[in-house]
Structure formats: structure tokens, C-alpha cells
Amino acid sequence: MNNRAGTYIDQSSGYKSFIPKKLPPEPPIVMDEEMIYLLSVADRKLGRLDGITQILPNPQLFVAMYVKKEAVLSSQIEGTQASLIDILNTEDQGRLGGDVIEVVNYVKAIQYGLTRMKEFPLSLRLIKEIHAILLEGGRGSLKNPGEFRTSQNWIGPPGCTLSTATFVPPTVPEMQIALGDLELFFYNEKYIPALIKIALIHAQFETIHPFLDGNGRMGRLLITFWLCHQQILSEPLLYLSYYFKQNRIEYYDRLMEVRKKGNWEGWIKFFLKGVAEVSDESIGAAKQIIQLKDVNSKILYVKNNNNSNYQRLLDALFYSPIISKNQVAKILDVSYPTASSVVDDFCELNILKDDTPTQTRNKRYIFVDYLNILEKGTEINPPNNTSHI
């Protein structure tokens, strides 16, 4: 089977592997009226999302929390059973375990990649460095983190073989060629619209499947890294895992249609709809957060306009929405009795809620209204029954 995305090749072991063609596709992407409209909407909404950082009270806190949300969502697509609350509880109590490690690694990988790109170009080398952090200590830690595979992998239901797999990526020699071509494409073809180009890059990376594990998460990270590297986003605020999780079956089906039929247009339109939808969701969340801070600031001002600890703690809660009185004492640099009094006032005003009412020690308090905004879409679904080896 041959199409403009690539060719299925019979291998001597009795299976077919897919050899992708170079990007951009030939014949070129058909820019019909629907494609032009979707691209226009996605560009406009992404621009609004990027501009929202200019009016946030503290954009870095918003970004930091959204990075954690993306880490949870992207990991959940791969079957990880960890919620946003799990990650925040881990930070609060200083322990790591099970699926939480994978999500924490995802956060570290995002932070590392964005910092590294300030001095080093987005490249295969950097992708390998980021991948090493992504899989450190987690389920894929024994599958050569930070190294491209040297053996054949495949995608399919648990227990499937190469001959029964849903999809078999290119052989190792063909993989190496395809990766080199993809790296060149990062910086070539300047006249392809940016969002169409990153849609092509993401799909091609997932098709090449260059690692033994973590390809899905790395491919979704690549979207954010490329947009930031191209200065299309000033902050890493576009995270498509929310959209991919909500439309998981179509996500995989669209990628397979590229491989089977060369249907790049169907995939790109799906991708552009996701950019628009996620941009809207993120803008809405940012506006809710701005309003929440304004309302609570006024409530605290009415309570006691001379207590600076009120506003300082409120600011801190947008970074650490699950907190203890000991932590408050450290954050505010005050005595425990003073911190306890401030927290009690926040509970009285319904800003904080005692999450451990039956405990007398190690009590935790939650900024519920804030978490209600952030938790949208992060509910734990049943594990995915597709193995992304």
C-alpha cells in the first residue's frame, strides 16, 4: 500500500512496517475553504491565548499550574492513573510513587526543555535529552530513556505481536533516515502556516515512533516546544492533551488515516479544531482565575485591610492550592500561631476548606474554587486498551 504519507513494506519476519515519506506532503496540502476557515479561527484564538498573559496578575503562577495540568492529561492518555490532586498532594507531602512519578517527570521535562531552548536549538539531540527526563524512574526507565530505539517496536492491543499489531513503525535504518528528514523540516519550508506545520511534525513524529516508550508524551511535548521555539507562543500555554483525551478515538483514527490513506487534510483539520477549542478553554480558565483573585482580594480587604499576610497568602495559593499551617508559616515567614490564625480566617471566609477535618495533626487546607477551575478534564478514565510501545 503506497500513498503520499508513506509506504507499507513487507519485512522478512512476516510483518509490514510503515516507511514515512519526507515532509511536506506531495501533492501539497489542499487548502479548501474549510481548512482556511479553521486555520484562521485557530490562529486568532491562539493569539488571544498568548495575549492573556499580559493581563494575568502573575502569569508565571498560571503557567506553572497549567504545566501540571498538561502533565496529568498527557500521562492519562497513556493510561496513567494519577489526578491533579494526586500531584498536588505529592508536592505537599514530599512523596513520589507509582503513576505520580510519570506525571512529575513530565513537569520536569517541560521545564527542562523550555530552559534548554534558550541556549540550544530544538533538535534530535534536545529531544533525546528531554526524553531521558520524561522516563526517569518511571515505567519506561528500563527502555533506554534518552536513546532512539535500536529494535523494532509496534502499536496495538496488549499481547499483540508484530504480525497482529495495529501499526508497525519504520525499521531502525528507515527510522534514522526519517528522523534526520524531520529535523531538517523543523527549519525548512518557511511558507507553510505555522499551525499546519506543527500538525505535520506531530503526526510524523508519532508515525516514526523513535523511542521504545514515551513516544505519545514526547510527541505532545514537541507541539509546545516548537511553538515556543518559533516564538508563536511567549509562554507554554497551548496544551492539546485535553482535546486529545476528550477525542481519544478520533485522535488515533486520524493518525492512522494519514498512514493508510495519506489523509493529511483530515488530520490537520482535526488538529486545528483542537487548537481553537483548547485556546478557548485556557482563555476562559484564565479569566475565571483573574475574577477569583479579584473577588477574594476584596473579601480579605473588607475583613482586615491592614493585614498584609492575607494578600500574600492569597497569592501563594495560586501556586500551592493545597497547603498546611506549617507551610503557611514558612511562606509568610511568621510564627505558627500567626499562620494558624490567618488560615482560620481563610476558612471562615470560605476561601480555604479543611480537607482533613477528622485529623488533629498534619491538617491540609484546599483552595477549592481554584482547583475547580483547573481540574476540568483531569478526571481519571479507565486505562487505555492500546499499547504504545
C-alpha positions as CSV (number, residue, x, y, z in Angstrom):
1,M,0.0,0.0,0.0
2,N,1.5,3.3,-1.1
3,N,0.2,6.9,-0.6
4,R,1.6,10.3,-0.1
5,A,2.3,9.7,3.6
6,G,4.4,6.7,3.1
7,T,4.6,3.0,2.1
8,Y,4.0,-0.3,3.9
9,I,6.9,-2.6,3.3
10,D,6.9,-6.4,3.8
11,Q,9.6,-7.5,6.2
12,S,11.4,-10.9,6.1
13,S,9.9,-11.8,9.6
14,G,6.4,-11.7,8.2
15,Y,5.1,-8.3,9.2
16,K,4.6,-5.0,7.4
17,S,6.3,-1.8,8.6
18,F,5.4,1.7,7.5
19,I,8.1,3.9,5.9
20,P,7.1,7.6,6.0
21,K,7.8,9.9,3.2
22,K,9.6,13.3,3.7
23,L,7.6,16.3,4.7
24,P,5.9,18.3,3.3
25,P,3.4,16.0,1.7
26,E,3.3,15.7,-2.1
27,P,0.9,16.6,-3.6
28,P,0.7,19.6,-1.3
29,I,-1.9,20.1,1.4
30,V,-5.3,21.1,-0.2
31,M,-6.3,24.4,1.4
32,D,-10.0,24.2,0.8
33,E,-12.5,26.7,2.3
34,E,-12.9,24.7,5.5
35,M,-9.2,24.4,6.0
36,I,-8.7,28.2,5.5
37,Y,-11.5,28.9,7.9
38,L,-10.2,26.5,10.6
39,L,-6.7,27.9,10.3
40,S,-8.0,31.5,10.6
41,V,-10.0,30.7,13.7
42,A,-7.2,28.7,15.3
43,D,-4.6,31.5,14.6
44,R,-6.9,34.1,16.1
45,K,-7.7,32.2,19.2
46,L,-4.1,31.2,19.8
47,G,-3.2,34.9,19.5
48,R,-5.8,35.7,22.2
49,L,-4.4,33.0,24.4
50,D,-0.9,34.3,24.1
51,G,-2.1,37.8,24.9
52,I,-3.9,36.7,28.0
53,T,-0.6,36.5,29.9
54,Q,-0.4,40.3,29.7
55,I,-3.4,40.7,31.9
56,L,-2.9,37.9,34.4
57,P,-1.9,39.0,37.9
58,N,1.0,36.6,37.9
59,P,1.4,34.8,34.6
60,Q,4.2,32.5,35.8
61,L,1.9,31.1,38.5
62,F,-0.8,30.4,35.9
63,V,1.7,28.8,33.6
64,A,3.2,26.6,36.3
65,M,-0.2,25.2,37.3
66,Y,-1.2,24.7,33.7
67,V,2.0,22.8,33.1
68,K,1.0,20.4,35.9
69,K,-2.5,20.0,34.4
70,E,-1.0,19.2,31.0
71,A,1.3,16.7,32.6
72,V,-1.6,14.9,34.2
73,L,-3.7,14.9,31.0
74,S,-0.9,13.7,28.6
75,S,0.0,10.9,31.0
76,Q,-3.6,9.9,31.4
77,I,-3.9,9.4,27.6
78,E,-1.2,6.7,28.0
79,G,-3.2,5.0,30.8
80,T,-1.5,6.7,33.9
81,Q,-4.0,6.7,36.8
82,A,-3.0,9.9,38.5
83,S,-5.1,13.0,39.0
84,L,-4.2,16.7,39.5
85,I,-5.0,16.3,43.2
86,D,-2.6,13.4,43.4
87,I,0.2,15.5,42.1
88,L,-0.5,18.5,44.4
89,N,-0.7,16.1,47.4
90,T,2.6,14.7,46.4
91,E,4.2,18.1,46.4
92,D,2.6,18.8,49.8
93,Q,3.7,15.6,51.4
94,G,7.0,15.1,49.7
95,R,6.5,11.6,48.4
96,L,6.6,10.0,45.0
97,G,5.1,6.7,44.0
98,G,3.5,4.8,41.2
99,D,1.9,6.7,38.4
100,V,2.7,10.0,40.1
101,I,6.4,9.7,39.1
102,E,5.5,9.8,35.5
103,V,3.5,13.0,35.8
104,V,6.2,14.7,37.9
105,N,8.7,13.7,35.3
106,Y,6.6,15.3,32.6
107,V,6.6,18.6,34.5
108,K,10.4,18.4,34.9
109,A,10.7,17.6,31.1
110,I,8.7,20.7,30.2
111,Q,10.7,22.9,32.5
112,Y,14.0,21.5,31.3
113,G,13.1,21.7,27.6
114,L,11.9,25.3,27.8
115,T,15.1,26.4,29.7
116,R,17.4,24.5,27.4
117,M,15.9,26.0,24.3
118,K,17.1,29.4,25.5
119,E,20.6,28.4,24.6
120,F,20.2,25.3,22.4
121,P,18.1,24.8,19.2
122,L,15.1,22.4,19.1
123,S,16.8,19.3,17.6
124,L,17.0,15.5,17.8
125,R,19.7,15.9,20.5
126,L,17.5,18.0,22.7
127,I,14.5,15.7,22.1
128,K,16.7,12.8,23.5
129,E,17.7,14.9,26.5
130,I,14.1,15.7,27.3
131,H,13.0,12.1,26.8
132,A,15.6,10.9,29.4
133,I,14.0,13.1,32.0
134,L,10.5,12.1,30.9
135,L,11.2,8.4,31.6
136,E,13.5,8.7,34.6
137,G,12.4,6.3,37.4
138,G,9.0,5.5,35.8
139,R,7.6,2.6,34.0
140,G,9.8,3.2,30.9
141,S,13.0,3.7,32.9
142,L,14.3,0.3,31.6
143,K,13.6,1.1,28.0
144,N,16.6,3.2,27.1
145,P,15.5,6.7,28.2
146,G,17.1,9.4,26.1
147,E,18.1,7.0,23.3
148,F,16.4,6.3,20.0
149,R,15.4,2.6,19.7
150,T,17.7,0.0,18.2
151,S,15.0,-2.6,17.7
152,Q,11.5,-2.8,16.2
153,N,8.5,-1.6,18.2
154,W,4.8,-1.6,17.4
155,I,1.4,-0.3,18.5
156,G,-1.6,-2.4,19.3
157,P,-3.7,-4.1,22.0
158,P,-1.9,-5.7,24.9
159,G,-0.5,-9.0,24.0
160,C,-0.4,-8.4,20.2
161,T,2.7,-9.3,18.2
162,L,4.4,-7.7,15.2
163,S,2.2,-9.6,12.8
164,T,-1.0,-8.7,14.6
165,A,-0.2,-5.1,15.6
166,T,-2.4,-2.2,14.7
167,F,0.6,-0.3,13.4
168,V,4.3,-1.1,12.9
169,P,6.6,2.0,12.6
170,P,9.7,2.1,10.3
171,T,12.6,-0.3,10.8
172,V,15.6,1.1,12.6
173,P,17.6,2.1,9.5
174,E,14.5,3.8,8.0
175,M,13.7,5.4,11.3
176,Q,17.1,7.1,11.4
177,I,16.6,8.5,7.9
178,A,13.1,9.7,8.7
179,L,14.3,11.4,11.9
180,G,17.0,13.3,10.0
181,D,14.5,14.4,7.5
182,L,12.1,15.5,10.3
183,E,14.8,17.6,12.0
184,L,15.5,19.4,8.7
185,F,11.8,20.1,8.3
186,F,11.8,21.9,11.7
187,Y,13.6,24.7,10.0
188,N,12.8,24.4,6.3
189,E,9.6,25.1,4.3
190,K,9.1,28.6,5.7
191,Y,5.9,29.3,3.7
192,I,3.8,26.6,5.4
193,P,1.5,28.2,8.0
194,A,2.9,27.5,11.5
195,L,-0.1,25.6,12.9
196,I,-0.2,23.3,9.8
197,K,3.5,22.7,10.1
198,I,3.4,21.7,13.7
199,A,0.4,19.4,12.9
200,L,2.6,17.7,10.3
201,I,5.5,17.5,12.7
202,H,3.5,15.9,15.5
203,A,1.9,13.3,13.2
204,Q,5.2,12.4,11.6
205,F,6.9,12.0,15.0
206,E,4.2,9.7,16.2
207,T,4.5,7.7,12.9
208,I,8.3,7.4,13.3
209,H,7.9,6.3,16.9
210,P,11.6,6.6,17.6
211,F,11.6,5.5,21.3
212,L,10.8,2.2,22.9
213,D,8.4,4.0,25.3
214,G,7.1,7.6,25.8
215,N,6.5,8.4,22.2
216,G,3.0,9.8,22.8
217,R,4.0,12.1,25.6
218,M,7.2,13.2,23.8
219,G,5.2,13.9,20.6
220,R,2.7,16.1,22.5
221,L,5.5,17.9,24.3
222,L,7.0,18.6,20.9
223,I,4.0,20.7,19.9
224,T,4.5,23.2,22.8
225,F,8.3,23.2,22.4
226,W,8.2,24.0,18.7
227,L,5.6,26.8,19.1
228,C,7.6,28.4,21.8
229,H,10.9,28.0,19.9
230,Q,9.3,29.7,16.9
231,Q,8.1,32.5,19.3
232,I,4.5,31.9,18.3
233,L,3.8,31.5,22.0
234,S,5.6,33.6,24.6
235,E,4.5,31.2,27.3
236,P,3.8,27.5,27.1
237,L,0.1,27.8,27.4
238,L,-1.2,25.6,24.5
239,Y,-1.6,22.1,25.6
240,L,-3.6,19.8,23.3
241,S,-3.7,16.8,25.6
242,Y,-7.1,18.0,27.0
243,Y,-8.5,17.9,23.4
244,F,-6.8,14.6,22.5
245,K,-8.0,13.0,25.7
246,Q,-11.6,14.1,25.1
247,N,-11.4,12.8,21.5
248,R,-9.0,9.9,22.0
249,I,-10.5,7.5,19.5
250,E,-10.7,10.2,16.7
251,Y,-7.1,11.2,17.6
252,Y,-5.8,7.8,16.9
253,D,-8.1,7.2,13.9
254,R,-6.9,10.5,12.2
255,L,-3.3,9.5,12.6
256,M,-4.0,6.0,11.2
257,E,-5.9,7.6,8.2
258,V,-2.7,9.5,7.4
259,R,-0.7,6.3,7.3
260,K,-3.3,4.2,5.5
261,K,-4.8,6.8,3.1
262,G,-2.5,9.8,3.1
263,N,-5.3,11.8,4.5
264,W,-3.3,14.7,5.8
265,E,-6.1,17.2,5.4
266,G,-8.4,15.3,7.8
267,W,-5.7,15.2,10.5
268,I,-4.8,18.8,10.1
269,K,-8.5,19.9,10.3
270,F,-8.9,17.9,13.5
271,F,-5.7,19.4,14.9
272,L,-6.8,23.0,14.1
273,K,-10.1,22.4,15.8
274,G,-8.2,21.3,18.8
275,V,-6.0,24.4,18.9
276,A,-9.1,26.6,18.7
277,E,-11.0,24.6,21.4
278,V,-8.1,24.4,23.8
279,S,-7.2,28.1,23.4
280,D,-10.8,29.0,24.2
281,E,-10.8,26.7,27.3
282,S,-7.5,28.2,28.5
283,I,-8.7,31.8,28.0
284,G,-11.9,31.0,29.9
285,A,-9.9,29.5,32.7
286,A,-7.6,32.5,32.9
287,K,-10.5,34.9,33.1
288,Q,-12.1,32.8,35.8
289,I,-8.8,32.9,37.8
290,I,-8.5,36.7,37.4
291,Q,-12.1,37.1,38.6
292,L,-11.5,34.7,41.5
293,K,-8.4,36.6,42.7
294,D,-10.2,39.9,42.5
295,V,-13.3,38.7,44.4
296,N,-11.2,37.1,47.2
297,S,-8.9,40.1,47.4
298,K,-11.9,42.3,48.1
299,I,-13.3,39.9,50.7
300,L,-9.9,39.9,52.5
301,Y,-9.7,43.7,52.3
302,V,-13.1,44.0,53.9
303,K,-12.1,41.5,56.6
304,N,-8.9,43.5,57.5
305,N,-7.3,45.9,55.1
306,N,-4.2,46.2,57.3
307,N,-3.3,42.5,57.3
308,S,-0.7,42.1,54.5
309,N,-0.4,38.4,55.3
310,Y,-3.9,38.0,53.7
311,Q,-2.9,39.1,50.3
312,R,0.5,37.3,50.4
313,L,-1.2,34.0,51.3
314,L,-3.8,34.5,48.6
315,D,-1.0,35.0,46.0
316,A,0.7,31.8,47.3
317,L,-2.5,29.7,47.0
318,F,-2.5,30.2,43.2
319,Y,0.8,28.3,43.2
320,S,0.1,25.9,46.1
321,P,-3.6,25.4,46.4
322,I,-3.2,22.5,48.9
323,I,-1.4,23.8,52.0
324,S,-0.7,23.2,55.7
325,K,-0.3,25.7,58.5
326,N,3.4,24.9,58.8
327,Q,3.8,25.7,55.1
328,V,1.9,29.0,55.6
329,A,4.3,29.9,58.4
330,K,7.3,29.3,56.1
331,I,5.8,31.1,53.1
332,L,4.8,34.2,55.2
333,D,7.9,33.9,57.4
334,V,5.7,34.2,60.6
335,S,5.2,32.2,63.7
336,Y,3.0,29.2,63.7
337,P,0.3,30.8,65.8
338,T,0.1,33.8,63.4
339,A,0.0,31.4,60.4
340,S,-2.8,29.4,62.1
341,S,-4.8,32.5,62.7
342,V,-4.5,33.5,59.0
343,V,-5.6,30.1,57.8
344,D,-8.5,30.0,60.2
345,D,-9.7,33.4,58.8
346,F,-9.4,32.0,55.3
347,C,-11.6,29.0,56.3
348,E,-14.1,31.3,58.0
349,L,-14.3,33.3,54.7
350,N,-14.7,30.0,52.7
351,I,-11.6,30.7,50.7
352,L,-9.9,27.6,52.2
353,K,-11.6,24.3,53.2
354,D,-10.3,21.9,55.8
355,D,-9.6,18.8,53.8
356,T,-8.8,16.7,56.9
357,P,-11.5,17.6,59.4
358,T,-11.0,14.4,61.5
359,Q,-7.3,14.9,61.9
360,T,-5.7,16.9,64.6
361,R,-2.2,16.9,63.2
362,N,-0.8,17.4,59.6
363,K,-4.1,19.0,58.6
364,R,-4.3,20.2,54.9
365,Y,-6.4,23.0,53.5
366,I,-7.6,23.3,49.9
367,F,-8.3,26.4,47.8
368,V,-11.4,24.7,46.4
369,D,-12.6,27.3,43.9
370,Y,-9.3,27.5,42.2
371,L,-9.0,23.7,41.9
372,N,-12.5,23.5,40.5
373,I,-11.3,25.7,37.6
374,L,-8.1,23.7,37.0
375,E,-9.4,20.2,37.4
376,K,-11.7,20.3,34.4
377,G,-10.9,17.3,32.2
378,T,-8.5,15.7,34.5
379,E,-10.9,13.1,35.9
380,I,-9.3,9.6,35.8
381,N,-10.7,7.5,32.9
382,P,-10.3,3.7,32.6
383,P,-6.9,2.7,31.3
384,N,-6.4,2.9,27.6
385,N,-6.5,-0.5,26.0
386,T,-4.0,0.4,23.3
387,S,-0.3,-0.3,24.0
388,H,2.0,2.4,22.8
389,I,5.3,0.5,23.0
